[in-house]
Amino acid sequence: MFKTYNFSAGPAMLPKTVMRKAQKEFLNWKNTGFSVIEISHRSKNFYNTIKNAEKILRKLLKISEKYAVLFCHGGARGQFSTIPMSFIHNNYEKADYINSGYWSKSAFLEAKKYCNANKINVKQLKKNKKIIIPMKKWKLNNESKYVHYCPNETIEGISIYEEPNFFSKKIIIGDFSSTLLSRVININKYSLIYAGAQKNIGPSGITLIILKKNLIKNINNKIVPSILNYSTLLENESLFNTPTTFSWYLSGLVFKWLKKIGGLKKIQKINSKKSNLLYNTIDKSDFYFNNVGKKNRSKMNIVFNTPNEKLDNLFIQESEKKGLFFLKNHYLIGGLRASIYNSMPFKGVKKLVKFMIFFEKIYG
Ligand SMILES: *Cc1c(COP(=O)(O)O)cnc(C)c1O
C-alpha cells in the first residue's frame, strides 16, 4: 500500500499499534463474544477498562487525588459554555479571557453570553513575528471569577509554555485541546484543564476534564444542565448518561501506548525533535516563512507559507502525490500547517522535510 501521512489538525493520526489492537479485538472483546461497542457502559469489563485508563492517565500527568478526572460529551466547545455557566452566578460578574488566537477568542465569545467577559490581548508583533507577552504582564482584573487561556492555539501555531505561577488565588482554566499529553506539565498550577480527544488523546467524541475537587462547591447548580455538571459527573464516575464508549476505550489504549513508549518526558523529547527539524528547515530557507517568535512556536501545529498563495496551493496538490496529506491550514488564515501530534512518527516529518526541500528547488 502507498505510504501516507496525515498532517490534519484533528481528528488526527492515531498510533498504528493502537488501531491494530482495536482491530484485532473488535469483534470479540476480552473474550466476551461481543464488540466493545456493543457492551453496556455499566458492565464490569467496561468499568474495569475505564478505571484502568484513568489510573494510567493519572500516572502520566502526575494527577494527585486533589483532582478529579472526568470524561464527557460536547467537545472543547461544550466546555466554552459549561465553564461560565458553572462559575458565574450573575451575568454582571467578571471573567478574564486571555486572547491569543482563534480558539481562546471563541471561548471568550461564548462566555459573553453568561458574564461580563474581559478580553485581554496578549499577542504582539515583534520584528514581524507574533509573540505572547509574559504572564506577569497580563492585565488581569481583581474581581474576575477566573482566568481562561489556551496554551496552544491550533490554527495560528502559537504556544504559551510558561505555566501560571503568580495568580495563585485565581481559578485558572486552560483549553489544552491540542497540547495535552504532548509534554510535561504541572497539573497543580491549574484549577481546571480540558481537552477534546481528537488531537492527542483518541477518536473524536469524548472530552477530558481534569479539575480541582474543591472547585465543585463553586458550581451554579441551578443553571448548569446535569449532563454538563462536573459535580454530577464526579458523583456518577462520568457514567451519568451513556458515554461515547468507543472513544473512551480507544483513548485508554492510547494512554497505555504512551506509557509503554516512555511517558511524557519521552514524548516531549520526540516532539521537540520533530518540530525542530521542521522549524530549522523553514528558517534555513528564503522560500518558506513562519510568523511566530521562537519562544512561542507550537510544537504540535507548525504553520508556514511559501512566497505566495498560488505556490501554497501547488504545494498542497504536489504534497498529496507524495502521500503527505492535509497540509492546508484553516480557511480563516490560509497558508500551510503541519500538525504533528504524538502519533506522527519522526519518519513522517522527515518525509515532509524532504518534500519541502524538493519543492523549493523547483519553484524557489
Ligand atoms: C480543536 C480545538 C477546539 C475544538 O474542539 P471540539 O472538541 O471540536 O469542540 C477547541 N480548542 C482548541 C485549542 C482546539 O485545538
PDBQT file of the ligand as one rigid body, heavy atoms in Angstrom, charges set to zero:
ROOT
HETATM    1  C1  LIG A 401      -9.819  21.568  18.242  1.00  0.00    +0.000 C 
HETATM    2  C2  LIG A 401      -9.864  22.585  19.290  1.00  0.00    +0.000 A 
HETATM    3  C3  LIG A 401     -11.081  23.011  19.861  1.00  0.00    +0.000 A 
HETATM    4  C4  LIG A 401     -12.411  22.492  19.405  1.00  0.00    +0.000 C 
HETATM    5  O1  LIG A 401     -12.624  21.221  19.901  1.00  0.00    +0.000 OA
HETATM    6  P1  LIG A 401     -14.033  20.487  19.725  1.00  0.00    +0.000 P 
HETATM    7  O2  LIG A 401     -13.799  19.227  20.513  1.00  0.00    +0.000 OA
HETATM    8  O3  LIG A 401     -14.243  20.272  18.265  1.00  0.00    +0.000 OA
HETATM    9  O4  LIG A 401     -15.078  21.348  20.325  1.00  0.00    +0.000 OA
HETATM   10  C5  LIG A 401     -11.030  23.937  20.878  1.00  0.00    +0.000 A 
HETATM   11  N1  LIG A 401      -9.857  24.433  21.310  1.00  0.00    +0.000 NA
HETATM   12  C6  LIG A 401      -8.681  24.062  20.779  1.00  0.00    +0.000 A 
HETATM   13  C7  LIG A 401      -7.407  24.631  21.301  1.00  0.00    +0.000 C 
HETATM   14  C8  LIG A 401      -8.651  23.130  19.750  1.00  0.00    +0.000 A 
HETATM   15  O5  LIG A 401      -7.475  22.755  19.214  1.00  0.00    +0.000 OA
ENDROOT
TORSDOF 0
